[in-house]
């Protein structure tokens, strides 16, 4: 199982670095294709959050104990909401949209930007690591694939603002590597946390699912609908949901 977790963590890191390399090469992607691909990623994450995280938590819990899942989902939403409020919004700092969050007016934008990425990536990795269970590896694979797909455009988002404010290619690449390593560390922490006690597993799965649902609703879908390409982005989201359901059925 540890070998599988390491492979999953490496997959997330490689996907993030692949996106960063693309960002270094092309610097900017047209809004239309950014929104379509982000919509597809939102669809895969939506299916993974429900089918791969929340549904298994419900299946392993009696109806009288569903309060654990509710608390877990609420905790995941609250955690990412707090991080979203306290740190700069990643897509706003890239110049892709005009949304302003509470932390956007800080003086040291570069430092805050790196902190924002780190704070978002660590729980994202933990959400992946929590799912790794010998009894249901298909869910772990589905969640890993969905987040890896999302890591590609997000990896581009990492390097774009750094290049825009004058950070050199070498330093931008070093920051991208550090971000990928933080997410890989999160996978390991999530796996350890999930293995401490099966009693807390339904709540932890709910927490991971709630965190993913918040990111999809608060960041990904609004961005894909902000530039006049909401129709193709919506079609891509539906395609992403169906793709992840197909992957889930093939790996189960």
C-alpha positions in Angstrom: 0.0 0.0 0.0 2.8 2.4 0.8 4.2 1.8 -2.7 0.8 2.7 -4.2 0.6 5.9 -2.1 4.1 6.9 -3.2 3.1 6.3 -6.9 -0.1 8.4 -6.4 1.9 11.2 -4.7 4.5 11.2 -7.5 1.6 11.3 -10.1 0.2 14.5 -8.5 3.7 16.1 -8.3 4.5 15.2 -11.9 1.1 16.6 -13.1 1.7 19.9 -11.2 5.2 20.2 -12.7 3.9 19.4 -16.2 1.5 22.3 -15.9 4.3 24.6 -14.7 6.5 23.6 -17.6 3.6 24.4 -20.0 3.2 27.8 -18.2 6.9 28.5 -18.6 6.7 27.8 -22.4 3.5 29.6 -23.4 3.1 32.0 -20.5 -0.6 32.5 -21.2 -3.5 30.3 -22.4 -6.5 31.7 -24.2 -9.5 32.1 -21.9 -11.7 29.8 -24.0 -9.4 26.8 -23.7 -8.6 27.6 -20.1 -12.3 27.6 -19.3 -13.0 24.4 -21.2 -10.2 22.5 -19.6 -10.9 23.9 -16.2 -14.6 22.9 -16.6 -13.5 19.4 -17.5 -11.3 19.2 -14.4 -14.2 20.5 -12.3 -16.4 17.7 -13.6 -13.9 15.0 -12.8 -13.4 16.4 -9.3 -17.1 16.7 -8.7 -17.6 13.0 -9.6 -14.6 12.0 -7.5 -15.7 14.0 -4.5 -19.2 12.3 -4.5 -18.4 8.8 -5.8 -14.9 8.4 -4.5 -15.2 10.2 -1.1 -18.7 11.0 0.2 -20.5 7.9 -1.1 -18.0 5.4 0.4 -18.3 7.3 3.7 -22.0 6.9 3.6 -21.7 3.2 2.7 -19.5 2.4 5.7 -21.7 4.3 8.2 -25.1 3.4 9.7 -27.9 6.1 9.1 -27.6 7.0 12.8 -24.0 7.8 12.4 -24.3 10.0 9.3 -23.7 13.1 11.5 -20.0 12.2 11.3 -20.1 12.7 7.5 -22.0 16.0 7.8 -19.5 17.3 10.4 -16.6 16.1 8.1 -18.0 17.8 5.0 -18.7 21.0 7.0 -15.1 20.9 8.4 -13.7 20.6 4.9 -15.7 23.5 3.6 -14.8 25.6 6.6 -11.1 24.8 6.3 -10.8 25.8 2.6 -13.1 28.8 3.1 -10.9 30.1 5.9 -7.8 29.6 3.7 -9.5 31.3 0.8 -10.3 34.3 3.0 -6.9 34.6 4.6 -4.7 34.2 1.5 -4.7 35.8 -1.9 -6.9 34.2 -4.5 -4.7 32.4 -7.0 -6.5 33.2 -10.2 -6.9 36.9 -9.2 -3.1 37.2 -8.9 -2.6 35.8 -12.3 -4.8 38.5 -13.8 -7.3 36.0 -15.2 -10.3 37.7 -13.4 -11.1 40.8 -11.4 -12.4 39.0 -8.2 -10.8 40.4 -5.0 -10.4 38.5 -1.8 -9.5 39.8 1.6 -5.8 38.9 1.4 -5.2 40.6 -2.0 -4.0 43.9 -0.7 -1.0 42.6 1.3 2.4 44.3 0.6 4.6 41.3 0.0 2.6 39.7 -2.8 5.2 37.2 -3.8 5.5 35.8 -0.3 1.8 35.7 0.2 1.4 34.1 -3.2 3.7 31.2 -2.3 2.0 30.8 1.1 -1.4 30.7 -0.6 -0.3 28.0 -2.9 1.3 26.0 0.0 -1.8 26.3 2.1 -4.1 25.2 -0.7 -1.9 22.3 -1.9 -1.2 20.7 1.5 -4.9 19.9 2.3 -5.4 19.0 -1.4 -2.7 16.3 -1.0 -4.1 15.2 2.3 -7.5 14.7 0.7 -5.9 12.3 -1.8 -3.9 10.4 0.8 -6.9 9.8 3.1 -8.6 7.8 0.4 -5.9 5.2 0.0 -7.4 2.0 1.5 -6.7 -1.6 0.6 -10.4 -2.4 0.6 -11.3 0.2 -2.0 -8.4 1.3 -4.2 -10.7 2.2 -7.1 -11.8 5.3 -5.2 -8.2 6.3 -4.4 -7.3 6.0 -8.1 -10.3 8.0 -9.2 -9.6 10.9 -6.7 -5.9 10.8 -7.6 -6.6 11.1 -11.4 -9.1 13.9 -10.9 -6.7 16.0 -8.8 -3.8 15.2 -11.1 -5.9 16.6 -14.1 -6.7 19.7 -12.1 -3.0 20.1 -11.2 -2.1 20.8 -14.8 -3.9 24.1 -15.3 -3.1 24.9 -11.6 0.6 24.4 -12.3 0.3 27.0 -15.0 -1.3 29.3 -12.6 1.7 28.9 -10.3 4.3 30.3 -12.7 2.2 32.9 -14.6 2.1 35.6 -12.0 5.7 35.0 -10.9 6.8 35.6 -14.5 4.5 38.6 -14.8 6.2 40.3 -11.7 9.7 39.7 -12.9 10.7 36.4 -11.2 13.2 34.6 -13.3 12.6 31.2 -14.9 14.9 29.4 -12.5 13.3 30.7 -9.4 9.8 30.2 -10.8 10.7 26.5 -11.6 12.2 26.1 -8.1 8.9 27.4 -6.5 6.9 25.1 -8.7 9.0 22.1 -7.5 8.5 23.2 -3.9 4.8 23.4 -4.4 4.7 19.9 -6.0 6.7 18.5 -3.1 4.3 20.1 -0.5 1.4 18.4 -2.2 3.2 15.1 -2.2 3.9 15.6 1.5 0.2 16.2 2.0 -0.5 12.8 0.4 1.7 11.1 3.0 0.2 13.0 5.9 -3.3 12.1 4.7 -2.5 8.4 4.4 -1.0 8.4 7.9 -4.0 10.3 9.3 -6.5 8.0 7.6 -4.7 4.9 8.9 -4.6 6.0 12.6 -8.1 4.8 13.2 -10.9 3.5 11.1 -13.3 5.1 13.5 -12.5 8.6 12.0 -12.4 7.5 8.4 -16.0 8.5 7.4 -15.5 12.0 8.8 -12.1 12.3 7.1 -13.5 11.2 3.8 -16.4 13.7 4.3 -13.8 16.4 5.1 -11.9 15.7 1.9 -15.1 15.6 -0.2 -16.3 18.9 1.4 -13.0 20.6 0.6 -13.1 19.5 -3.0 -16.8 20.6 -3.4 -15.9 24.0 -2.0 -13.1 24.5 -4.5 -15.3 23.4 -7.4 -18.1 25.7 -6.5 -16.2 28.8 -5.2 -13.2 28.9 -7.6 -13.4 26.6 -10.6 -17.0 27.0 -11.8 -17.2 30.8 -11.3 -13.9 31.2 -13.2 -15.1 29.1 -16.1 -18.3 31.2 -16.4 -16.6 34.6 -16.1 -15.3 35.2 -19.7 -18.3 34.4 -21.9 -17.5 30.7 -22.5 -19.9 29.2 -19.9 -21.6 27.0 -22.5 -18.5 25.0 -23.7 -17.3 25.0 -20.1 -20.5 23.4 -19.0 -20.3 20.8 -21.7 -16.8 20.1 -20.6 -17.9 19.7 -17.0 -20.5 17.1 -18.0 -17.9 15.3 -20.0 -15.6 15.4 -17.0 -18.2 13.8 -14.8 -18.9 11.0 -17.3 -15.2 10.4 -17.8 -14.6 10.0 -14.1 -17.5 7.7 -13.7 -16.1 5.6 -16.5 -12.7 5.5 -14.9 -14.3 4.6 -11.6 -16.2 1.7 -13.2 -13.0 0.4 -14.9 -10.9 0.5 -11.8 -13.5 -1.1 -9.4 
